[in-house]
Amino acid sequence: MSDFKDKKTNKNKNKSKILEFKTKSLKEQKIETNQDIWIKMDSYAKELVEAFDEKTNRENIDRDHCLYLFHYRLMQKMMIKMSYPAFKYYTRSVSRQLLEHHKEFMNSLDEWTSDDEQDDFGRRIEANKNKTLH
């Protein structure tokens, strides 16, 4: 009986010493480039903004104030984490890009391209007052 018991404990000791190796070849592993990381972080930022947009729809304060708070906290974090020259460069380049693409964006909206007898604020355009009947 004791021989059987000793063999059983020896088997358990031997099993604990064996480690399973997971082998993956380098061909299977994808090497991430800077462009891949840039795309991944851009999609993550878009998801974050969409999630925040959904949250602003559910809250009782106005959307402008919610977006102000988000922008303020983001700029505050950028100012703390980045060097001042990098912070200045990125804030200026974002402002420049927004101004460059603003016209394209506004022309893509139907409200800005259609002529519906209203001005930019939705007010009805009055007839020309210079034209009189007499």
C-alpha positions in Angstrom: 0.0 0.0 0.0 2.7 2.4 0.8 4.3 1.9 -2.6 1.1 2.9 -4.3 0.8 6.0 -2.1 4.4 7.0 -2.8 3.9 6.7 -6.6 0.8 8.8 -6.4 2.6 11.7 -4.6 5.5 11.5 -7.0 3.2 12.0 -10.0 1.7 15.1 -8.4 5.1 16.5 -7.7 6.2 15.9 -11.3 3.1 17.5 -12.8 3.6 20.7 -10.8 7.1 21.2 -12.3 6.0 21.0 -15.9 5.2 24.4 -17.5 3.3 24.8 -20.7 4.8 27.1 -23.2 2.6 29.1 -25.5 4.5 29.3 -28.8 3.7 32.1 -31.2 5.8 32.8 -34.2 6.8 36.3 -35.1 4.9 36.0 -38.3 1.6 35.6 -36.4 2.3 38.7 -34.2 1.4 42.0 -35.9 3.9 44.8 -35.4 2.1 48.0 -34.8 3.4 51.1 -36.6 2.9 54.7 -35.6 0.1 55.0 -38.1 -1.7 52.0 -36.6 -1.5 53.4 -33.1 -2.6 56.9 -34.4 -5.7 55.3 -36.0 -6.5 53.3 -32.9 -6.2 56.3 -30.6 -8.3 58.5 -33.1 -11.1 55.9 -33.0 -10.9 55.8 -29.2 -11.2 59.5 -29.1 -14.2 59.5 -31.4 -15.9 56.9 -29.2 -15.2 59.0 -26.1 -16.7 62.1 -27.7 -19.7 60.1 -28.9 -20.2 58.7 -25.3 -19.9 62.2 -23.9 -22.5 63.4 -26.5 -24.9 60.7 -25.4 -24.4 61.7 -21.8 -25.1 65.4 -22.5 -28.4 64.4 -24.1 -29.5 62.8 -20.8 -28.5 65.6 -18.5 -30.7 68.5 -17.5 -28.2 71.3 -18.2 -27.7 72.7 -21.7 -25.4 71.1 -24.2 -23.2 74.2 -24.5 -22.3 74.1 -20.8 -21.6 70.4 -20.9 -19.3 70.8 -23.9 -17.6 73.8 -22.2 -16.9 71.6 -19.1 -15.5 68.8 -21.3 -13.3 71.2 -23.3 -12.1 73.0 -20.1 -11.0 69.7 -18.4 -9.4 68.4 -21.5 -7.3 71.6 -22.0 -6.5 71.6 -18.3 -5.1 68.0 -18.5 -3.2 68.9 -21.7 -1.6 71.9 -20.0 -0.5 69.7 -17.0 0.8 66.7 -19.0 2.5 68.5 -21.9 5.3 70.9 -22.2 4.3 74.5 -22.8 5.7 74.7 -26.4 3.9 71.4 -27.3 0.7 72.6 -25.7 0.9 75.9 -27.6 1.6 74.2 -30.9 -1.3 71.7 -30.6 -3.8 74.3 -29.5 -2.9 76.6 -32.4 -2.9 73.8 -35.0 -6.3 72.6 -33.8 -7.7 76.1 -34.1 -6.2 76.5 -37.6 -7.5 73.1 -38.8 -11.0 73.9 -37.5 -11.0 77.3 -39.3 -9.8 75.7 -42.6 -12.4 72.9 -42.5 -15.3 75.0 -41.2 -16.3 76.2 -44.7 -16.3 72.6 -46.1 -18.3 71.4 -43.1 -20.9 74.2 -43.3 -21.3 73.6 -47.1 -21.9 69.9 -46.4 -25.0 70.8 -44.3 -28.3 71.2 -46.3 -29.4 74.2 -44.2 -26.4 76.2 -45.4 -26.7 75.3 -49.1 -30.4 75.4 -49.6 -32.2 78.7 -50.4 -35.3 78.7 -48.3 -36.0 82.4 -48.0 -34.5 82.6 -44.5 -31.3 84.2 -43.2 -28.6 82.4 -41.3 -30.6 82.6 -38.0 -33.8 81.1 -39.4 -35.6 84.4 -39.7 -37.7 85.0 -42.8 -36.1 87.4 -45.3 -38.3 90.4 -45.8 -39.1 91.7 -49.3 -36.9 94.5 -50.6 -38.2 97.7 -48.9 -36.8 100.0 -51.6 -39.3 98.8 -54.2 -42.5 100.7 -53.8 -45.7 100.6 -55.7 -45.9 104.3 -56.7 
